[in-house]
Amino acid sequence: MEIITIHANSMGPETMRDIEVSTMNITLPGHGDVPLASDYNLPNLSNYLVDKIGEKEVIIIGSSIGGMLAHQIADRINLKALISIGIPPLSYDVLEGAVLENECTSLAYNPDLSEDQMMRLAEVITDVPKGRQVIFDAIKMTDPKTRSGLMSSIGAGEMRNEREILAALEIPMLFIKCSKDNVINNEKFDNLGFGEVIEMEGGHILPIEAPKELNKVINDFLSKNQLLS
């Protein structure tokens, strides 16, 4: 069984490198050294992941958009467990107010950032100085269209109902909300009716901010569900 990590939008695979149980780190199109895509919409990115994963049994650990994409494809792959960090399952009836309106999100979804603005995004999205250079480098290597493509896709009605998809699955699921998240409204984790929800101390890019603590939570969850060999 593969344990797959999927990074956040514009953050790149480097931000998931400290997840100890990972056996496969998928880089999304337009990030790192993966070729650009013609359109960074949800259907295209979902199909890309389904093709990469194939028929193998997998556990997915997704950060932010990486988690959202895992939700989108959960019923299209052989998924055995899901851990989503900094992103609740969404549907159009709970979408309003899910993304906070502040400096961080105005930068995070802007395709036209100067290098100064990229560094500012790295500064405001994490409280941990040591992670800011990693995040800045990742943003700089990302196709700018990724930052607007996903939001445009959601606005175009291309998002599947993640709550409906996940509620129908009988697998272990863990949703981690970040106490200092300045991207996502943590109220959207309430009243899911499936999976387990916990809160961890830190900002939106938790794998960079608290890798030791996150690894313990991941290991405990997988062990509890007899998913670690």
N, C-alpha and C positions, 0 to 999 in steps of 0.2 A: 504494500500500500504506500502511495506517495503522500507526503505531507507538503502541500503546496502553499507558498506565500505569494500574495499579490499586493503590490504597493499602492500607495495613494496617487492621485492625479498630480503630475508635475514633480513628484517626490523621488521617483526612480527606485530601482531594486536595492540600491545601497542602503536605503532606510530600513530594509527588512533583514539585513545581513546578520543581525545579532539574535534572530529567532533560532534557538539551538536545535529544535526538533525538525526544522525544515530539511526536506530532501530535494526540493525543486522550487526554485525562485523564478516565477514567470515575470518577464518584463513586458509591459504593455506597448503597443505600437506608438511610435513618436517619442519614446523615452530611451535614454541610454543609446545603445548601438542598434536598436531595433528600427527597421525602416519606417518611414513616415506612412501614414494612412491617408487616403483621399478624403475620408470623413470620420471623425471621432464620435460617431453616434453610438447609442447603446446597442442596437442590433449588430453593428459591425464589430464592436469590441466583444460582445457576447459570443458571436460566431468564432472570433479569433481564439478565445479561451476554450471553447468547446472543441475546436480542432486541435489545439495544443494538448489538451487533457486526454482526449480520446476515450477509450472504454475502460481505462484502469480505475481501480478503486482509489478514492482520494479523500483526504481531509484538507479543507481549505482554511487558511488563516489570512484574512483580508483586512487591510487598513484603509479606512475611508472609502474612496471609490473602488478600491480593490475588494472591499467587503460588499459594496453595493453590487458589483458585477457578479460576485459569488451568489448573492441572493437572486439575481436575474437568471442565472443558468442552473440553479440548484436542482431543478427537475429535469434537466437535459443531460446530466452527467451521473456517474456512479458515485454519488457523494455519501460518505459515511459519517461525517461530522463537520461542523461549521463553527469557526470562531471569527466574529466580526469585531473590529476595533474602531471605535469612534464613528459608527454609522448604524442607525437603527433600520430595521426593515421598513420600507416606504411603500405607499400607494398614493394615488392622487387625492384620496379623501383625507389623508393626513399630511399632505405635502406642504400646505400653507404654514409658514413659520418654521419649517424644519431647518432651513439655513438661516443663520443669524445675519443681520445687516450691520456690518461694522467695517473698519479699515481692512481687517484681515481678509474677509470674503470679497471685498471690492477689488483687492489685488489678486486673490486666488483665482478668480474667474475672468481676469482681464488678459486678453491675448497680446496686448501691446505694452509690455513692461520694459522700462529701462533697466540697466544693471543696478542702479541705485534702488529702484523699486523692487527688484528681485531680492536684494539683500534685506530690504525692509519687510518683505513678505516672510523671509526666513526668520527675521527677528520677532515678528508678531505672532507667528504660528507656533512657536515653541518658546518655553521659558528657559530652556537649557542652552547656554552659550556654546557648549561643545558640539551641539548638533547643527548649529546654524550654518557652518561652512559646508557640511555635507548636504544640507537642504539647498543652499544657494547653488552649489555645483550641479545638483540634480535639476533644479529649475532651469539653469542656464543650458543644460543639454537636452531639454524637452522642447518639442515642437510647440510653439505658442498656441496653435489652434486647439490643442487638447484642452486648454483652460476654458474656452468658450463652447467647444463642441458638445460636451456632455450636457451642459445647461440648456443649450439650444435643442438638443435631442429630447430632454425631459419636457421642455416647453412645447415641442411638436407632438407630444402624446405618445412617445415611443417607449416609455417606461412600463414594464410589466408590473402587475400587482404582486409585490414581494411578500406581503403579508399572507395573501392567499396561497402563493407557492409554498412558503415555508410551513404554514399551518398544516398543510397536507402531508408533510414529510415526518416520518417517525425515526428521527436521528437525533443524536445529542447536538445541541446548539447553545453557544455562549455568546452573548452580546455584551461588549465592554464599553461602558460610557466613561468618558474622561472628565474628571472633576473640573478642570480648567479649560475645557473645550471652548474655543472662540470661533468655531465654524458651525457646529451642529447644536441645535436646541435639544438638550437632554430630556426634556419632557416627552419627546417623541419615542423614548424607550418605554414609557409607561403603558400598562394594560395590553401587552402583546398577546398573552394567552398561550404562548408556546416558548420553549427555550428557557434559558436562565440569563438573567441580567445582573451584572455587578458593576460597581463603580470603582475606578482606580484613580489614584492621585496623578495628575499630569494634564498636559495639553493634547491637542488633536493628533500629533504624530508620536504617539506613545511608544512605538518600538525604538525610537531614537532617545526619548526622554527617560524612560524607565525600563531598560531591557532586562535587568536582573529580576525586577519584580514581575514584569510581564511573563518572562520565561517560567517563573514559579507558578503563576496562575495557569498558564497553558499546560504545563506538565501535570499539575494537580487535576485539571479538568480531563485531560486525556487518560490519565491513570485511573481516575474514578470511573471512567466509562470503558475501561479495559481496552484502550486503543493504543497503548504503547507496548512494544514487544520487549 
